[in-house]
Amino acid sequence: MDRETLNMILDTLDKFEKDWLSAEKKLELDKEGRFPEEIIRFMLSPEMALHLVFIPEEYGGLGAGASDIALISERMAKMDLAIATSFLGICLGMDPLRVGATEEQKEKFIRRIAEEGLIVAYCVTEPEAGSNVQAIRTKAERVYENGVLKGYKLNGTKQFITNGCVADMYTILARAPDGPSFFIAEKGEKGLITGRDEDKHGIRASNTCALSFEDLYVPKENLIGLKEGEGLKQANEVFGYTRLMVATFGLGAGTASLERVIKYSKERVQFGTKLSEKQGYTHRFIAPNAVKLEAARAYIEKVAKRIDKGEKDLHAEGSIAKYFSSEIADSIANDGIQALGGYGYMREYEVEKIKRDARILTIYEGTSEIQRNIISTFRMRDTVRSKGEFYSRMADSLEKIPEDTYGPALSKGIRILNELIKEIRKQKLSKEQHILFLLADIITWCEIADSLCHKAADGEDFIKAASRLFVKEAMEKLFVNGITIAYGCGKRLTVGDEIKKIDFSYLSKNYLEDMNLVSKTVLERI
């Protein structure tokens, strides 16, 4: 979208929050655990029509790109994560149509969603399958009439379905004779049974329920793509995109908590001075978390631009973004409670609600453990297939950017990571899942540091300081996890000698100055 349209949407969200979602209203919905259908319907109405952001222009939408949607999703999550989750559910429910439907199906169903403002539910997760979509048990049995295929009967159960009780349309993954396939069903159809709204720990204003299908009839025209066995391909194709959107939720939730911490620090006086003037507060709760948010934002921006350029197979990138951003959101929200002390534990100050809401980010759309497995497996594959060039190219690029970003220092770490992956594979340590998880953390922090370094190359002093601080953190992750892998697995890896040579005296030389700069800048901006 053009910048003017994007700014108009962001301004509309600001006004919407002020008019519809005051702090008191959000706390009321949270306490009651009530899905605010009237609010969601207003957001889908012609007056606001926020769902059009997710819909291509040719079907009546605004045709926003991934970069646009990332900014809008972050803003929605900062406003309220439960509301943002309901909207992500609508977007996610459309994804099988967007990537797998025939032109006639897109024209019929996506245009209806655009024009009628339908709530959509994405029905994949099952009680026994979880994140393993290949293990789904919901079946789609062919229905024939006089030897001609007329449709399918669906039988099975889905669990933890966002918008499940309130949706107008459902995209359902079921196992057809020729393999997993997506089907479209609509509200009120016989055999589609909704369970009770789940009583959740957080995002309590979103609707989550189980669904049962008992001989739910779906006409053959509602098989997405009109071909069986395409469901897993369709689901995998959108993971890079949808997990990136969850990463933006982490940015929004983390920022919401941090802003409340900063506001409190400027008002609360302890021992004669404001908390905002105490390093024990600013360098514990403000500066480190501001750096993590800048790092996450740099990576999200990079991946979103790649999606907008038409790149495919960004499965690992989506997992890296989702894993890092969801974990830091949970951590920053937890710090929010600690930073406000006793007030942080009270509902009226909102930070405890943000913490409860943010916790889901490490679980839905694939748990952090699933993401770590994907990250290490895919990056090991990339390293092997490219014969080490994947990370060598990244290291070469970092060597060319200014030293004051610590890019060249990170370059050495990336080369060590490259060798570590090769030795893990050579020593068959890839069979040890715990080792893969340790490796995934190194990969995640190093790749996100790479994005921040490049963003900082032509940036202001603040972003350069953030880059230096985060590179130090990434190299610490490489050192601790790398030494554990190299010396703790019964097979000494020679790369351990290189890991021990990491120069932390160099990486630490600007530490306090950078922390002071980041803290001062963030306090001035908010």
C-alpha positions, 0 to 999 in steps of 0.5 A: 500500500502507499504510505498515506493509506497505511498511515490512515489505517494506523490512525484509524486503529488509534481512534478505534482503541480510544473509542472502543477499547479503553483500559477499563473495557479491556480489563472487563472483557478479560475478567468476564472471558467474553468474546466481544462479537459486537466489537469484532463485527464493527471492525469487519463492517463497512465503517472500518473494514479492517479485514480488507487489509488481508485481502488481495485487491482483485477480490475487493481488498486493499492488497496490503503487502507483508510489510504493511500487514506486519506494521498493522498486526504489531499495532493491533497486538499492542492495542490488545492481543486477544483482538489481534488473535481473532483477526489473525484467525480470520487471516489464517482461515483465508490462507488455504483459499489464498494459496490453494483455491481455484480462481472460481473459488477465490472469486466466490469465497474470498470476495464474500469474506471481503464484502460480507465481513465474515469471521473465518476459522482455521481448523487444523489442530486436533487433540492427538496431533497438536503441531504435527499436522500429518497426524490428523485423524479427521476423515473426509469420505467420498460421497457418490451418487449414481457413480458420480462424486458429489461431495464428502462427509467429514468426521472427526474433532478439532481442538483449540480453534480460534473463532470456532464458536463464532465463525461464519466460515470454516477451512477444515483440514481432513484426511481424504482418500488421496491425502490431507485436504482443505474443505470449506464449510459454513456456519449452521450446517448439519453435522458441524458441532461447536464446543464450549468457549474455553476458559483460558489463562490469557487472551480471554476476550478471544474465542477458542473452542473445540469442533466436532464433525459428524457426517458433515456434508461438504459438496465437492466444489468446496474442496480447496483446489478441487484436488485431494492431497494438497492440504499439507502443501497448502499449510506449509506454504503459508507458515513463513507468512503466518509465523511472521505475523505472530512474531509481530504480535510479540513486538506489539505485546512487548512494546505495550509492556515496555511503554507501561514500564517507562511511564511508571519509571517517570512517575515513581519516586524511590529514595528521592529520585525517579526510577527512570534515573536509576541504572538498577531499573533502566539497565535491568528493565528498559535498555535490554528489552528495548534492544531485543525489540529493535533486533526482532523488528529488524529481522521481521522487516527483512523477512517481510520485504523478502515475502513482498518480493515474491520469495518462497520457502521462508519456512525457517525464517518464519520460525526464527522470527516467531520463536525469538519474538514470542520468547522475548515478548513473554520475557519482557511482559514478565519484566513488566510485572517485576518493574511495577512491583506490587502494582504490577501484580494488580489487574488495573495496571494491565501489565499482568494481563499483558503477561498472561496474553503474551504467554500464548505466543510461545504456544500457538502456531507451533510451540517454541520447541517445534520452532527450534526443531524446524530452525536447526533441521532446516539450517543444517539442510541449507548448510549441507546443500550449499556446501557451507556457502549459506553462512559463508555468504552471510559472514562475507556480507557482515565483514563489509559493514562498518565496524561500529555495528560489530558486524565484522565481529559477528562475521567471525561468529557466523563462520564458527557457527558454520563449522559447528553445524558441519561437525555436529552432522559429521559426529552424528550429533544431529540425532540428539534433539537437545543438541539441535535445540541448543544449536537452534538458539545459536542460529536464531540469535546470530541471524537476528543479530545479522539483520540488526547489524545491516539495519544499523549500518547507515543508522543513528547512534541509537540503533548502532548501540543496540546492534553492538549490545545485541551482537554481544548477546548473540556471541554469548549465546554462541559461546555458552551453547557452543562450548556445551556442544563441543565438550559436553557430548562425549565427542570433542569437536575441534571447533571448540578451540575457535569458540574459546577464542571469542574476544569478549573484551572487544565486545564489552568495551562500549557496554556501559556507554551503549546501555546509557545511550539506549536507555536515554533515547528510549526514555526520551521517545516514550 
